[in-house]
Amino acid sequence: MALGPRLDLRQSQSLVMTPQLQQAIKLLALSNLELETYISDELERNPLLETGELTAENTGDGDGADVDAEPAVQGSDEILTSGPAEAESTLDIDVSGEQFSSNSLSESDGQPAGALDGTLGLNGATASSSGSGGEAPDFENMLVAETTLAEHLMKQAGAILSGAELFIAQHIIDQIDECGYLQCDLLELSHRLGVGLEEVKHVLTAVQSLEPVGVGARDLSECLMLQAKDADRYDPAMACLLDNLDLLAKGALPQLKRICNVDDEDIMDMVSEIRDYDPKPGLRIGGGDVQAVVPDIFVAERRGKWIIEINSATLPRVLVNRTYYSELEDGAQDKASKEWLNDCLADASWLVKALDQRQRTITKVATEIVKQQENFFREGVAHLRPLTLKNVADAIEMHESTVSRVTSNKYLSCARGTFELKYFFTSGIQSSTGGEAASAEAVKSHIKSLIDNEDPKKILSDDKLVKLLKEEGFDIARRTVAKYREALGLGSSVQRRRQKALQGKAA
């Protein structure tokens, strides 16, 4: 075979991922709060972007959807499957026109069929207060910084220690976690500080005398011991009990009575005393701010129809400042400045359109989820159906990866509570009667209900649970029952029998 240069003509398909397409895909996976941070960064980077105030004319447009309606949505799937030029034209905005076709997250082609009042959304926000234009008081700035556990302990240590001891105490306190437990080895700490081990132990004893009682312990047994000593209840019998907490967890009371050398009345008094102690004393002080889950989607039933609405309270209205663009364009003299300005305008236009399409795609996916799980919203978790990403993707003619991105890190609020969108996707359990399969969450709900209502004198074994579930129409194996029971945090029949016997004696 001769070697030499030649020309070949080949035909192939490829997907070109432009920066704009990558941005559109990234926006789908962000929650509303993450999107708010992303938009803030873009507002700082791009001078042509700004936030605007919502008006009664555009509030609710694109935010609500009727389950029975089929909105014409072009999501990221349609953008990705089309060619690069076609995709850019889809999301492009005519910069030569007098107005942009869509300047906000909430604008769409028209009012949805099942939408509520034009000025009031499902989240209870009126048109004048939605978005970023409201003048409500900034309560966040009124919050007083909460004292942390470390600061609380150092303030007390400074009153009883000084010099080298205070220095050692500071390093010990730095190693105490939010629950109040010491998370370091004393010998390692003594080597690091260049002091003797006995001196470190002496300072630790001083730290353990601080409030809250039990702080600075190295394990649960020591934490409870410190609280027992503070209550003047630490005697040899209590010491034996605290040294054998594993037996107490198993409910082995006869064995504990022999070890502690006490009778039934004394052992129950000791157990009752331990229950009053705090296993995590550090959480009483500080512990950090609790981050509440902010729903991205609201679902409510109105006149027999389900209404799906994006939470616009966490989405600022993004606009392209065309006036500022004209001013900058008049002042731009060199080619580089004009190119930069045009790039800013193109990026701003794309972002506005991509945000609008993100909202439409989320609404479409949420609408299909509500359709598929309507019985859950009406009847509860026992009626949750098996559902996969493919079921939803096929129904709305999108790819599974798009549905996966939409349902990631997003929460839905309804009359039954707030749920992550992933919650509605569960595997199926075959029906023993040949009917429709049930979801794993529904089976877990039935298992929990059976165990909660079991007779303390007739604890249900896993085999008995299998039999009862089959009578209710669930064809499930014993190992699956055990797996679901453990996932719910419920002990075995032996553990539950001991626990309920212990509770009965304590009562």
C-alpha positions, 0 to 999 in steps of 0.5 A: 500500500502506497503512502502519500497525501490524499483528500477525503470527504467525510460526513459526521454529526456533532453537538457544539456546546456554545457558552450560551448553551452551557449557561442554559443547562447550568441554569436548569440545575440551580435552585431559586436561591442559587439562581439569585446569587448567580444573577447578582454576579451577572449584574455586577459583571454586565453593566447592561443588566439591571433589576426592575419592579414587577407590575400588575400587568406582568405579575403571574404571567408565566408563573402559573400553569394549569395541569390540564393545559399544555403550554407550548414550551421550548426548553433546553432539549429543543435548544440542544437538539437544534443546530447552533445557529438555530439555537442562537436565533431561538434565544436571540433578541432583536437589538435593532427593535424598539422593545425587547420581546421579553424582559423579565422572568415572569413574562410569557405569551399569555395568562394561564388558564388555571391562574389565580387573580392577576395581582396575587400569586400562590405565595401570597405576594402581591404585584407591588411587593414581588421581586426586588422593588418592595420597600419592606423593612430589612429584618435580616439586618436587625438580627443580632449576632448569636454567641457561638459555643466557643465564645461562650466557653472562652468568656467563662474560661477567662474568668477562672484561668489565666496565662498558660492555662488559658492558652491551653484552654483556648486550644481545647475549646477550639477542638470542641464541636457544636454538640459539645464534644472534644474532637482531639487526642490529648497526647497529640495536643500536648505535643503540639503545644509543648506542655505536659499531658497532666497539665492538659488534663488539668485544664480539660477538667476546668473546661468540663466544669463550664456551662453547659454541663457536659461540655468538653466530654470525649464520648457519650458516657463521659458527657452523661457522667459530668451531668450526673456528677453535677446533679450529685447522682454519680455513685458506683451503681450509676458509674457501672450503668454509664460504663455499659450504655451499649447494654442499656441501648439493647434493653438488657435490664436483667444483665444491667441489674446484675452488673450494677447490683441493684433491684428493679426499682433502682435500675428504673430510677437510674434509667429515668435519671439518664433520660433527663440528661442532654446527650448534646449539651453544646447545641444549647448555645449557638449552633449556627443559623437554621436554614429553612427550605425555601420552596421553588414551586407552589402547588394549590387546588382551585375549583377542581384544578391544580395550579402550579406557580414559580416562587417569584419572591426569590426571583428578581426581575432582570431587564436589559437597559437599552437606554444605557446601551445607546449612551455607551454606543454613542461614546464608543469610538474604537473597535474593541469598545464596540465589540465589548459593548455588543458582547455585553448586550448579547450576553444580557439578551441571552440571559434574559431569554434563558431565564424565561425558558428555564422558568417555563421548563420547570413549570412544565416538568412540575405540571407533569409531576402533579398530573402523575402524582395527583392521588398523592396531593389529594390522598397522601403518601399512601397513594404515591405512585411509582414514577421515573424520570423517563416517565416524565421525560416521555410525557413532556417530550424532553430528555431524561437529563433535562428532567433530572436537572430540573428536579435537582435542588428544587422544592415543591410546596403544597397543602401536605408540606414541602417536598423535594422534587426528587421525592416524587420519583420512587421505585415500584412494588408489585401488587399481590392482587395483580393491580397497579404497582405501589411506590416504595414510599407508600410501602414505607408509610404502611410499614410505619403505620403497622409498627406504630399501632402494634400491640406492645404485647404482640410485637410484629416480626418482619414475617408478620409484616410481610403477611399483613402487607400482602393482605393490603395488596403489597407483594414484598419480600421479607428482606425488603421489609427489613431494609425499609424498616431500617431506613425508617429508623425502626428497630427489629422486633426484639429491639422494639419489644425490649424498648416498649417493655422499658417504656412500660416499666418507666411509666 
